[in-house]
Amino acid sequence: MVDPSRLSKRETDVANLLIKGKSNKQIAAALQISDSTVEFHLTNLYAKIGVGSRAEAIILLSQPGKTPGTSDSTPGIVDLDHPRDFPGNSPVEVGKPRVDNGADPKPPTPEALDMPQPPTAFLALNRTPVFIAFCLLVVAMFLLVLSLNKSNEIYARECENPDQFTTGALIQRSNASAGKVLGQFGTTELEPWPAQAGFVSYDRIKLPQTQHLAMKIHYSKASPATTPISIFMDKESYPRAIFYPMETNDWNVFHWSEPIALGDITNGFHTILFYSEGQPYGVADLDKFILIEYTP
């Protein structure tokens, strides 16, 4: 005898639909569960009522039994609230023994697995497209950074190519950007290289209109004192900025300055002039300068 009270509520629901001739897909649709969950409940159901196949289960579950408070004329419905007796051995059980291959049954995945796929499962199934999308994103970001850096610089000039200069000399330096500099700006050309006030200017510099113009200077400095360089635009009476070169301890060791703010400028051609009171052994070797637009 099989005690129907051993069946769960969901197993009972599955059993009621099973004996009505419903397929697994129909049972799944009626109970709003997956096909694999139906198979899971059927496997548990077969084990509990002692059958080995769908046909056996239908025959056994369709046998009328004696249920308190119900009529014997209503066969085929399993009711956990009113258990009935099931025959211990159906004709199918006698004529067709269960098949046992010696392996433990492995029930299908239960209802808990009817959830959306986790991200790891999604990545495993879509590894190639995700990898390609990631590579494209990296390339796009790299190109964006390059474009921003390129658009930030609006003018570059080698300092050894001035239009006028009254102090310093054109000198070859192995580590300079183009091999030459306007050397030891702020001294005379001969020993003992005493201080000499003077300027160097660069003309016909084409610039767009901007309110945030800045300059960066590539320079070296190996002189004991610190004398500033004043930076003028066009024929203005007052400098746009005052720059103090930092010690690099070697005329062949060059350093980029931090951005030096020059303020607003109109669209067109302009002149930049560097002026210094000079110092012994030179204020700096001027290698290169660039003009940029910056965000203050």
Secondary structure, 3 states (H helix, E strand, C coil): CECHHHCCHHHHHHHHHHCCCCCHHHHHHHHCCCHHHHHHHHHHHHHHHCCCCHHHHHHHHCCCCCCCCCCCCCCCCCCCCCCCCECCCCHHHHHCCCCCCCCCCCCCCCHHHCCCCCHHHHHHHCHHHHHHHHHHHHHHHHHHHHHHHHHHEEEEEECCCCCEECCCEEEECCCCCCCEEEEEECECCCCCCCECCEEEEEEEEEECCEEEEEEEEEEECCCCCCCCEEEEECCCCCCCEEECCCCCCCCCCCEECCCEEEEEECCEEEEEEEEECCCCCCCEEEEEEEEEECCC
